[in-house]
């Protein structure tokens, strides 16, 4: 029976809907066209009014020089442009009205050119040209009459359309009662579609529930493995929901305590409970995400370290819900604490070592100065009383004292590269190179060396350290030059990519400045490349080439202070190339 009623009702609805559909469609179309004509007329009347406002405000401005009228004038011009844009949209399906509108726009532009643009730019400091002003007014009024005529022509044409559409609308308006039938038909379509859609949604919902169930189980296992739990707090009902792993983290059975904020706080260390309260206040009052670190005492008495993150959400009904995650970070905390303790010990050790370095170096210098002073006095006053062997011993003492002073100075310099405050400045390396060469002038002249250099970049560096780097590397080339062969030192600079120097630079796809100092000196075996940058390491006897073995170690430390790299390439008898790499952007 129900099936027959449904079929009969469906048949009647379809029959009546089909009979009235054509008429209702025509009525809707007529109504739209009628409204469209009214809109066009209204917009044309508004445009005409705006043009009058422009003319009135312009005239008022020239009479009173009140900038209020000038502002109103400019505002009206803007609104005229907007009105024209709306008319172009309204008449885009009417070629005749589009042509009329194009003519109107041209006339308005002529009006601007004749009157507005030629006269509105006058200011108080320039006298008004009465003849020019009167001519502009006369010409402007003539153009305005043409503009109004053009607007009236468009309005008359639109009124013709309006009469035609009004007649058509009245002829079809008697079919208005059938709108209810169209609505019923639409309702029927919606009903059928809804039935179909609901059926499909039920299938989709089943699949989604299955996916959600899998995701829930996955989340449970993830919480257990990751050592975290999730929670929700409905502020409207004051209801808490904890995930299963929350109970595991607290060392209790599931549902062994009431799901509430107070019940959870009972597990928090008494000294840290204010952290929870402050975090809740921040989220609720300031509506910002909050991160809290606190201690928890489990049921078995074990103390654990927790990290909690909370955020306030508002659901579609306007209810506020606080959600969050509790993470057991005990292991990370202990590792971090151990690392902090070690860093503290290392910092203390470094301070003690630096203090020892400083005291030892300075305390050594005072007796050394006395030794050198007494040696000088013996040379001056007792030299004639000494035997040749005594003079030889005294000379050896003087040489040893001099070496000791150089060693102390180098140790202080090395210590300075480690401990000095690192102030980076944007500096021209060419200036630092010039200063380094100036400091080595005596050695350069004594060896007859020649030094040439490519233009060097400007970088963000520690200036005095880079200058010391140049001094040490150039001095090294001068010291280990071939006998009777003037040193020839060449300095080159280029930008490189770290990917091309993977053996040296560990950072990927980063740009560096490569600065190379090449010489024609003695050279050395490549196997000693790393060793020569070690503190106190020397390749030659001190009697042949005096030194302390600290200079290249200082170079390496300076480059490391700049997050850079240094290397050496050499062939015995052919010379060496010392290259250091400084980041292009520090």
C-alpha positions in Angstrom: 0.0 0.0 0.0 2.7 2.4 1.0 4.5 1.6 -2.2 1.5 2.4 -4.3 1.0 5.7 -2.5 4.6 6.5 -3.0 4.4 5.7 -6.8 1.2 7.6 -7.2 2.5 10.7 -5.4 5.6 10.5 -7.4 3.7 10.4 -10.6 1.4 13.3 -9.7 4.4 15.4 -8.6 6.3 14.7 -11.8 3.3 15.5 -14.0 2.5 18.8 -12.3 6.1 19.8 -12.1 6.6 19.2 -15.8 3.5 21.2 -16.7 4.6 24.3 -14.7 8.4 24.1 -15.1 8.5 26.1 -18.4 6.3 28.9 -17.1 8.2 29.3 -13.8 11.5 29.4 -15.7 10.2 32.2 -17.9 8.9 34.2 -14.9 12.3 34.0 -13.1 14.1 35.2 -16.3 11.6 38.1 -16.7 12.1 39.1 -13.1 15.8 39.1 -13.4 15.7 41.2 -16.6 13.3 43.6 -14.9 15.6 44.0 -11.9 18.5 44.4 -14.2 16.9 47.3 -15.9 16.2 49.0 -12.6 19.8 48.5 -11.5 21.1 50.1 -14.7 18.8 53.1 -14.3 19.6 53.5 -10.7 23.4 53.4 -11.5 23.0 55.9 -14.3 21.1 58.3 -11.9 23.8 57.8 -9.3 26.5 58.6 -11.9 24.7 61.7 -12.9 24.5 62.7 -9.2 28.2 62.1 -8.7 29.1 64.2 -11.7 27.1 67.1 -10.2 28.9 66.6 -6.9 32.2 66.8 -8.6 31.2 70.1 -10.3 29.8 71.6 -7.1 32.9 70.6 -5.0 35.3 71.8 -7.6 33.6 75.2 -7.9 33.3 75.5 -4.1 37.0 74.7 -3.7 38.1 77.5 -6.1 35.8 80.0 -4.4 36.7 79.1 -0.7 40.0 77.3 -1.1 38.7 75.0 1.6 40.5 71.6 1.3 37.4 69.9 2.6 35.8 70.5 -0.8 39.0 69.2 -2.5 38.8 66.0 -0.5 35.1 65.6 -1.4 36.1 66.3 -5.1 38.7 63.6 -5.1 36.3 61.2 -3.3 33.6 61.8 -5.9 36.0 61.2 -8.7 36.9 57.8 -7.2 33.2 56.9 -6.8 32.6 57.9 -10.5 35.3 55.4 -11.6 33.6 52.7 -9.4 30.2 53.6 -10.8 31.5 53.3 -14.4 33.0 49.9 -13.6 29.7 48.7 -12.3 27.9 50.0 -15.4 30.4 48.1 -17.6 29.5 44.9 -15.7 25.7 45.6 -15.9 25.7 46.3 -19.6 28.2 43.8 -20.8 25.4 41.7 -22.5 24.0 44.8 -24.3 26.2 46.0 -27.2 24.3 49.2 -27.8 24.5 50.3 -24.2 28.2 49.3 -24.1 28.8 51.7 -27.0 26.8 54.4 -25.3 28.8 53.8 -22.1 32.1 54.1 -24.1 31.0 57.4 -25.5 30.1 58.6 -22.0 33.5 57.5 -20.6 35.3 59.5 -23.3 33.2 62.6 -22.5 34.0 62.3 -18.8 37.7 62.1 -19.7 37.3 65.2 -21.9 35.6 66.9 -18.9 38.6 66.0 -16.7 41.1 67.2 -19.3 39.4 70.5 -20.0 38.5 71.5 -16.5 39.6 69.2 -13.7 43.2 68.5 -14.7 43.9 72.1 -16.0 42.5 73.9 -12.9 42.5 71.6 -9.9 46.3 71.7 -9.6 46.2 75.4 -8.7 47.4 76.1 -5.2 47.2 79.0 -2.8 50.7 80.3 -3.6 50.0 80.8 -7.4 47.5 83.5 -8.5 44.5 82.2 -10.4 44.4 83.0 -14.2 40.9 84.4 -14.5 40.7 84.1 -18.2 41.9 80.5 -18.2 39.6 79.7 -15.3 36.5 81.2 -17.0 37.3 79.3 -20.2 37.6 76.1 -18.3 34.2 76.7 -16.6 32.5 77.4 -19.9 34.1 74.5 -21.7 33.3 72.2 -18.7 29.7 73.2 -18.6 29.4 72.5 -22.3 30.8 69.0 -21.9 28.6 68.4 -18.8 25.5 69.2 -20.9 26.7 66.6 -23.4 27.4 64.1 -20.6 23.9 64.6 -19.2 22.4 64.2 -22.6 24.3 61.0 -23.1 23.2 59.7 -19.7 19.5 60.7 -20.4 19.8 58.8 -23.8 21.0 55.7 -21.9 18.2 56.1 -19.4 15.6 56.4 -22.1 16.9 53.3 -23.9 16.8 51.4 -20.6 13.3 52.6 -19.9 12.2 51.2 -23.2 13.7 47.8 -22.1 12.0 48.3 -18.8 8.5 48.7 -20.3 9.0 45.7 -22.5 10.2 43.5 -19.6 7.5 44.8 -17.3 4.8 43.7 -19.8 6.4 40.3 -20.2 6.7 39.9 -16.4 3.0 40.8 -15.8 1.9 38.3 -18.5 3.8 35.5 -16.7 3.2 36.5 -13.1 -0.1 34.8 -12.8 1.8 31.5 -12.7 3.4 32.5 -9.3 1.3 29.9 -7.3 3.2 27.2 -9.1 6.4 28.2 -7.3 5.2 25.9 -4.5 5.1 23.0 -6.9 8.6 23.8 -8.0 9.7 23.8 -4.4 7.9 20.5 -3.8 9.7 19.1 -6.8 13.0 20.3 -5.5 12.2 18.8 -2.1 11.5 15.5 -3.7 14.8 15.6 -5.6 16.6 16.4 -2.4 14.8 13.6 -0.6 15.8 11.0 -3.3 19.3 12.4 -3.4 19.5 12.3 0.4 18.3 8.7 0.5 21.1 7.8 -2.0 23.6 9.9 -0.2 22.8 8.5 3.2 23.2 5.0 1.9 26.6 5.9 0.6 27.6 7.7 3.7 26.7 4.8 5.8 29.1 2.6 3.9 31.7 5.3 4.0 31.1 5.7 7.8 31.7 2.0 8.3 35.0 2.3 6.5 36.0 5.4 8.4 35.1 3.7 11.7 37.4 0.8 10.7 40.2 3.3 9.9 39.6 5.1 13.1 39.7 1.9 15.1 43.0 1.0 13.5 44.3 4.5 14.1 43.2 4.4 17.8 45.0 1.1 18.3 48.1 2.4 16.6 48.0 5.5 18.8 47.8 3.3 21.9 50.8 1.4 20.9 52.7 4.6 19.9 52.0 6.1 23.3 53.2 3.0 25.0 56.4 2.8 22.9 57.0 6.6 23.0 56.4 7.0 26.7 53.6 9.6 26.4 49.9 10.0 26.9 47.1 12.3 25.8 44.3 13.9 27.7 41.2 16.1 27.2 39.5 18.5 29.6 36.0 19.7 28.7 35.8 23.0 30.5 32.0 23.2 30.3 31.4 19.8 32.0 34.7 19.7 33.9 35.1 16.2 32.5 38.6 14.7 32.0 39.5 11.9 29.6 42.9 10.2 29.9 44.4 7.8 27.4 45.2 4.3 28.7 48.9 5.0 28.8 48.4 7.8 31.3 47.8 5.1 33.9 50.8 3.2 32.9 53.0 6.2 33.2 51.7 6.8 36.7 52.2 3.1 37.6 48.6 2.4 38.4 45.9 0.2 36.9 43.4 1.5 34.4 40.4 3.4 36.0 42.1 3.0 39.4 41.6 6.8 40.1 39.0 9.3 39.2 39.6 11.1 35.8 40.0 14.6 37.2 42.6 17.4 37.5 42.8 17.1 41.2 43.4 13.3 41.1 46.3 13.8 38.6 47.8 16.6 40.7 48.0 14.2 43.6 50.7 12.3 41.7 52.7 15.5 41.0 55.6 16.3 43.3 54.4 18.8 46.0 57.1 21.3 45.0 56.0 21.3 41.3 52.2 21.5 41.7 52.3 25.2 41.1 53.8 24.6 37.7 50.6 22.8 36.7 48.4 25.6 38.0 50.5 28.3 36.3 50.3 26.3 33.0 46.5 26.0 33.2 46.2 29.7 34.0 48.3 30.6 31.0 46.3 28.5 28.6 42.9 29.6 29.9 43.6 33.3 30.4 46.0 34.1 27.6 44.8 31.3 25.3 48.4 30.3 24.4 50.0 26.9 24.2 51.7 26.0 27.4 54.7 23.8 28.1 55.4 22.6 31.7 58.1 20.5 33.2 57.4 18.8 36.5 58.2 15.7 38.6 55.7 12.9 39.2 55.8 10.4 42.0 54.5 7.0 40.8 52.5 4.7 43.0 55.6 2.6 43.6 57.4 5.6 44.9 59.6 6.1 41.9 60.1 9.7 40.8 59.8 10.5 37.1 60.2 13.7 35.1 57.3 14.8 32.9 56.9 17.3 30.1 53.3 18.5 29.4 52.0 20.5 26.5 48.5 22.0 26.6 46.4 23.9 24.0 42.9 25.4 24.1 40.4 24.5 21.4 36.9 25.5 20.6 34.5 23.0 19.0 31.7 23.8 16.5 29.3 24.4 19.4 31.5 27.0 21.0 32.5 24.7 23.8 36.1 25.1 25.0 38.2 22.0 25.3 41.8 21.8 26.7 43.9 19.1 25.1 47.4 18.1 25.8 50.2 15.5 25.9 52.1 14.2 28.9 55.6 12.9 28.0 57.9 10.9 30.3 61.3 12.5 29.7 63.1 11.0 32.7 65.8 9.3 30.5 66.3 12.5 28.5 66.5 14.6 31.7 69.1 12.4 33.3 71.2 12.4 30.1 70.9 16.2 29.9 71.7 16.6 33.6 74.8 14.4 33.2 75.8 16.4 30.1 75.4 19.7 32.1 77.5 18.3 34.9 80.2 17.3 32.5 80.1 20.7 30.8 80.4 22.4 34.1 83.4 20.3 35.0 84.9 20.9 31.6 84.3 24.7 32.0 85.9 24.6 35.4 88.8 22.7 34.1 89.3 25.1 31.2 89.2 28.1 33.6 91.8 26.4 35.8 93.9 25.6 32.8 93.6 29.2 31.4 94.5 30.6 34.8 97.5 28.3 35.1 98.5 29.2 31.5 98.3 32.9 32.3 100.1 32.7 35.7 102.8 30.4 34.4 103.5 32.5 31.3 103.6 35.8 33.2 105.6 34.4 36.1 108.1 32.9 33.7 108.6 36.2 32.0 109.8 38.1 35.1 112.8 35.8 35.8 113.5 35.6 32.1 113.7 39.4 31.9 116.2 39.3 34.8 118.3 36.6 33.1 118.4 38.7 29.9 119.3 41.9 31.9 122.1 40.2 33.8 123.5 38.7 30.6 123.5 42.2 29.0 125.3 43.6 32.0 127.9 40.8 32.0 128.5 41.4 28.3 129.0 45.1 29.0 131.1 45.0 32.2 132.7 41.5 32.5 133.2 40.5 28.9 136.9 41.2 29.0 137.3 39.0 32.1 135.7 36.0 30.5 137.4 33.2 28.8 136.4 32.2 25.3 134.6 29.2 26.7 132.8 31.4 29.2 131.7 33.8 26.4 130.5 30.8 24.4 128.4 29.6 27.4 127.0 33.0 27.9 126.0 33.3 24.3 124.2 29.9 24.5 122.4 31.1 27.6 121.3 34.3 25.7 120.1 32.2 22.8 118.1 29.9 25.1 116.6 32.8 27.0 115.5 34.4 23.7 114.0 31.1 22.6 112.2 30.9 25.9 110.7 34.4 25.5 109.5 33.5 21.9 108.0 30.3 23.3 106.2 32.2 26.1 104.9 34.8 23.6 103.6 32.1 21.3 101.9 30.3 24.2 100.2 33.6 25.2 99.1 34.1 21.6 97.7 30.6 21.4 95.9 31.0 24.7 94.5 34.3 23.4 93.0 32.6 20.4 91.2 30.3 22.7 90.0 32.6 25.4 89.7 36.1 23.9 86.1 37.5 23.3 85.2 36.7 19.7 83.9 39.9 18.3 83.1 39.5 14.6 83.2 42.5 12.3 82.6 43.1 8.6 86.3 43.6 7.5 88.2 44.0 4.2 90.8 41.2 4.2 93.0 43.3 1.8 93.6 45.8 4.7 94.6 43.0 7.1 97.0 41.5 4.5 98.6 44.9 4.0 99.1 45.3 7.8 100.5 41.7 8.0 103.0 42.5 5.2 103.9 45.7 6.9 104.7 43.9 10.1 107.0 41.4 8.3 108.8 44.1 6.3 112.2 43.4 7.8 112.0 39.6 7.1 110.8 40.3 3.5 113.6 42.7 2.8 116.2 40.4 4.3 115.1 37.4 2.2 114.3 39.5 -0.9 110.8 38.0 -1.1 108.1 39.1 -3.5 104.4 38.9 -2.5 101.5 39.1 -4.9 97.8 38.7 -4.1 94.5 38.5 -5.8 91.8 41.0 -4.6 90.5 39.5 -1.3 86.9 39.7 -0.1 85.2 41.5 2.7 84.0 39.0 5.4 82.5 39.0 8.8 85.5 37.9 10.9 87.6 38.6 14.0 90.0 41.1 12.5 93.1 40.7 14.7 93.0 36.9 14.4 92.8 36.9 10.6 95.7 39.4 10.5 97.7 37.0 12.8 96.7 34.1 10.4 98.3 36.0 7.5 101.4 36.9 9.5 102.0 33.3 10.6 101.5 31.7 7.2 103.6 34.3 5.3 106.3 34.1 8.0 106.3 30.3 7.6 106.9 30.7 3.9 109.7 33.1 4.5 111.3 30.9 7.1 111.3 27.7 5.1 112.5 29.3 1.8 115.3 27.7 -0.2 118.9 29.0 0.4 120.0 31.6 -2.2 116.5 31.6 -3.8 114.3 34.6 -3.1 110.9 33.5 -1.8 108.0 34.1 -4.2 104.7 34.1 -2.4 101.4 34.1 -4.3 98.0 34.6 -2.6 94.8 33.5 -4.4 91.1 33.8 -3.5 88.0 32.1 -4.9 84.5 31.1 -3.9 84.0 27.3 -3.7 81.1 24.9 -2.9 81.7 22.5 0.0 80.4 19.6 -2.2 83.6 19.9 -4.3 85.8 19.5 -1.1 84.1 16.7 0.7 87.4 15.3 2.0 88.0 18.6 3.9 84.6 20.2 4.5 81.9 18.1 6.1 79.0 20.6 5.6 76.9 20.0 2.5 76.1 22.5 -0.2 77.6 25.5 1.5 79.7 28.3 0.0 83.2 29.2 1.3 85.9 31.6 0.4 89.1 29.6 -0.3 92.3 31.7 0.3 95.5 30.0 -0.7 99.1 31.1 0.1 101.6 29.5 -2.2 105.4 29.6 -2.0 108.5 28.1 -3.8 110.1 27.0 -0.6 111.5 23.7 0.8 108.2 21.9 1.0 107.6 18.8 3.0 106.2 15.3 2.7 102.4 15.2 2.4 102.1 12.6 5.1 102.9 15.3 7.7 100.0 17.5 6.7 98.0 16.9 9.9 101.0 16.7 12.2 102.3 20.2 11.3 99.1 21.8 12.8 99.7 20.0 16.1 101.0 22.1 19.1 104.8 22.0 19.5 105.3 19.7 16.4 108.3 20.6 14.3 109.7 19.0 11.1 113.2 20.5 11.3 115.9 20.9 13.9 115.8 24.0 15.9 119.4 24.7 15.0 118.6 24.8 11.3 115.2 26.6 11.5 114.5 28.2 15.0 110.9 28.2 16.1 108.5 27.0 18.8 106.1 24.7 16.8 103.1 26.8 17.8 102.6 29.0 14.8 100.6 26.6 12.6 98.6 25.4 15.6 97.6 29.0 16.1 96.6 29.2 12.5 94.4 26.1 12.8 92.7 27.5 16.0 92.0 30.8 14.3 90.3 29.2 11.3 88.3 26.9 13.7 87.1 30.0 15.6 85.6 31.2 12.3 83.9 27.8 11.6 86.3 27.2 8.8 88.9 24.7 7.6 92.6 24.7 6.8 94.8 22.3 4.9 98.3 22.1 3.5 99.6 20.6 0.2 103.3 20.3 -0.5 106.0 18.6 -2.6 109.5 18.5 -1.2 111.8 20.9 -3.0 108.9 22.5 -5.0 107.1 24.5 -2.3 103.9 24.5 -0.3 100.3 25.7 -0.6 98.4 26.5 2.7 94.7 27.0 2.0 92.1 28.1 4.5 88.3 28.1 3.9 86.1 30.7 5.6 82.3 30.6 5.4 80.8 33.1 2.9 78.0 33.9 5.4 78.9 33.7 9.0 
